[in-house]
Amino acid sequence: MDKNDLLPIGEVAARSGVSVPTVRFYEERGLISSVRNAGNHRRYGRHTLRRIAVVRAGQRFGLSLGEIGEALATLPQDHPPTKGDWARLSKVWHAALTARIDALVEVRDGLTGCIGCGCLSMTSCPIYNAEDAHAADGPGAQRWPAAARA
């Protein structure tokens, strides 16, 4: 096994834990890339497995494929990323994930003290919208953190 070996799509799917259609979908979205052999079959560099792992981790943490794609676009397509490449990507995600964590904590804590109790009090409920004052702010729950509404 050589680190420069190219892997067929079935092996990439099996080793990364995603389906073959998912591998194709990621390629269509520009998240990974392949080369074609003489038989016109897709072949992927071994570093593709790491890129797919990053895509799956990003999705699991609530990042959109667009956000993941923007981050992966900063990495080289044709060879494995360096330690510095990964460090830059993680800095960008660190801020975004921290903001999401903060927003989720705020929503969680708000649910416990408000909607969770079922009081629907018009005098003490922190999300009560007297006289529909927040209608001008747009649709949705305006008092929830912006990141949670997106």
Beta strands, then each sheet from edge to edge (+ up, - down):
strand 1: 6-8
strand 2: 35-36
strand 3: 42-45
sheet 1: 1+ 3- 2+
end
